[in-house]
Amino acid sequence: MNLMNKKEFDILLQKFENGQCTPEEILFLEGIVNESIEKHADLAILKDEKELQLEEDRLWNKLNDELFNKPQIRNFTFQSKFVQLTIAALLIVVATFSVYLYSPDFFQPNASIENRGLETKNQTKSNQTFKLPDGSTVLLEKNSSIVVSEDFGKVNRTVFLKGKGFFNVTRNEKKPFLVRIGNFVTEVLGTSFSVGIDSQSKLIEAVVTSGKVSVYAYTKNRSSKKLKGVVLTSNLKAIYNIENQTIEETIAVKPRILVPNIQVADFLFDEIRFGTLRDRLKLFYGVDIIFVNSEIENCLFTGDLRGLDFYEQLDVAFSSINARYELRGSKIFVIGNSCK
């Protein structure tokens, strides 16, 4: 079925109903049925039982007409009552399978699908860097592996990740780069980010180092145009809960300085307005800081933030005016009274 899309399959089913299938096409349908019975024994739950019964009755009636009112069809296909019943059952099962095919999720990524392609696994005790066909690189953690899709580079650049990896993606605006972990997808044009699954907590995390990344998840019961997802910029991350299929946007554990060639003296402050300090930290880290009390913007800060990470800098700065901060999603909210 990999080479046949929904429209082509629909045409083939119609040909079968009209008695126009060749022996080769009938064999092909039989193969689909054999495979679908093994993989989708519970197809009946994919559509309302009443609808399936109506469809089954319709097909039986249609088949009876085909069998007994069109002698030309029986020339090569229906040579005995046994074959008639076999093909009749085939038609019903294929029709039921077509209900599965037409469900919105069939043509979307599924967590149980393993894509065919070249697999590379890091079996060493340290992180290893591997180069991808488009020049991108991935730093795989130990026991992690990546499968490069067979059609990599044709429409997009899709890879399947098991474990954790850091990607540095070569920019190509015509062919997005997609990293899939089950139903969770990280999509970029060209940037650097890390993504991986924690097998114990059942969480998938994507953290952006530079650029912009779109992350989203396919769910079982969704419309074809609505996805759960967020757009991440530098120092932001998304946490996907596999069990309840939710995505939380937040800030990286250790935000990196985004400004090149920053000087140590840039973290020494002498009576700087907190409004200006906020703007400086936004420039340095790309993180939004919001004052719940706007009067805090005019308070003054004097201090040394050198050698501290982002959150330590916040602790030192806001404790100086007896204010506190909260992490709400991807933003920092500062709560405190006026310093006047």
Summary of the structure (lengths in Angstrom):
residues: 340
radius of gyration: 28.9
end to end distance: 71.7
largest distance: 97.8
contacts: 949
relative contact order: 0.06
helix: 33%
strand: 30%
